[in-house]
Amino acid sequence: MVRPFRRVVTGHDATGKAVFLYDGEAQKVQPAPRPGVVSTLFWTTDNTPATLIDDRDMAERTIGITPPMQGSIFRVVEYSPDTTVKHKSDQERAWKAENGGRKIAGEGIQMKADDRHHGMHRTESIDYAIILSGEIYLILDDSEKLLKAGDMVVQQGTWHAWSNRGTEPCHIVFILIGAEVPWK
């Protein structure tokens, strides 16, 4: 079962007074492209500097993994233990056969078939990550590190994958900001 998160959003009323616009369980919960991964979206922006909008709920939209080039995404991702997830090996084989193992998986993200982990990818963003609960391995091209609750990560468009080798779900807070990347 996916962990629910309370979301509180502030804004302004017609007179400019600070008010609470939303307070309740975050509703935009959706499976990610990778099996065993679920995302809860809290907010998005389309540009930097961000526009302080009216009372529109910027989490009530369909958005991919990465933010708009000048925008941002604020979400929590839940990673199930690897042992509970059935991976799509046919999809992995298709990635390897296509373009030397690389395939665009959506706007601003690339996937790479990799013998170390099926979820190897990179995004056109700088990602700030906070391990909220559980533990998870961050896998890079030639190395990996075990991260635990309270650890922080700054991800700069590198090829990476997440592997939960534990027995409990791992929750990671992600703030992604669109970035210009050197590979384009």
C-alpha positions, -999 to 999 in steps of 0.1 A, spaced: 0 0 0 13 34 -9 20 58 20 -3 88 20 11 123 24 -6 154 37 -1 184 15 -6 220 27 -4 248 1 -6 285 9 -15 314 -13 -34 347 -13 -70 357 -13 -85 385 -35 -73 412 -9 -37 398 -8 -41 382 26 -22 349 31 -45 319 32 -44 281 31 -55 270 -3 -52 233 1 -48 210 31 -54 173 28 -40 141 14 -21 146 -18 -43 132 -46 -20 129 -76 -6 94 -69 5 75 -100 27 46 -109 60 55 -125 72 38 -157 93 14 -137 75 -15 -119 74 -11 -81 77 27 -82 49 51 -73 50 89 -74 30 114 -53 31 148 -69 28 179 -46 35 208 -70 50 219 -103 61 251 -119 66 260 -155 92 286 -153 120 302 -133 115 326 -116 83 308 -106 50 325 -111 29 329 -79 -4 318 -93 -40 322 -82 -58 293 -66 -51 267 -94 -38 234 -81 -5 229 -99 -4 192 -88 -36 185 -108 -19 180 -141 -3 153 -161 35 156 -161 63 132 -168 93 124 -147 111 156 -156 100 192 -152 97 217 -180 131 232 -190 126 263 -169 103 246 -143 103 224 -113 86 194 -97 81 185 -61 72 149 -53 78 118 -32 87 85 -48 81 52 -32 104 24 -42 92 -11 -33 118 -37 -23 134 -52 -54 125 -87 -43 87 -78 -46 89 -64 -81 86 -83 -114 108 -65 -140 100 -62 -176 128 -82 -192 113 -79 -227 114 -42 -224 150 -44 -213 159 -65 -243 142 -40 -266 162 -11 -251 194 -30 -258 184 -36 -294 175 0 -300 201 27 -307 230 10 -289 210 4 -258 197 40 -254 161 51 -258 143 83 -251 117 73 -225 97 106 -225 104 143 -226 136 151 -208 146 115 -198 167 89 -214 168 52 -204 198 29 -209 198 -8 -209 225 -17 -185 237 -50 -170 240 -35 -136 204 -23 -133 173 -23 -156 163 12 -144 194 31 -155 184 66 -167 193 103 -168 172 134 -167 175 169 -181 173 183 -146 192 189 -114 176 168 -87 177 173 -50 168 141 -31 162 135 6 159 100 17 128 101 39 125 65 51 141 32 44 173 27 25 183 24 -11 213 20 -33 221 48 -58 239 31 -87 261 51 -111 281 40 -141 309 23 -122 300 26 -85 271 26 -60 264 39 -25 239 29 2 217 58 13 196 58 45 169 80 60 182 116 64 208 113 36 207 140 9 217 137 -28 224 163 -55 220 146 -89 234 165 -119 220 147 -149 242 116 -144 233 81 -155 219 64 -124 194 39 -110 178 32 -77 178 -2 -61 159 -11 -29 176 -42 -17 159 -40 17 126 -54 30 107 -22 35 96 5 10 120 35 6 105 70 3 125 98 -14 116 134 -16 126 148 -50 128 184 -61 137 185 -98 146 217 -116 149 218 -154 185 221 -166 205 227 -198 225 195 -204 259 190 -221 247 160 -242 223 179 -264 
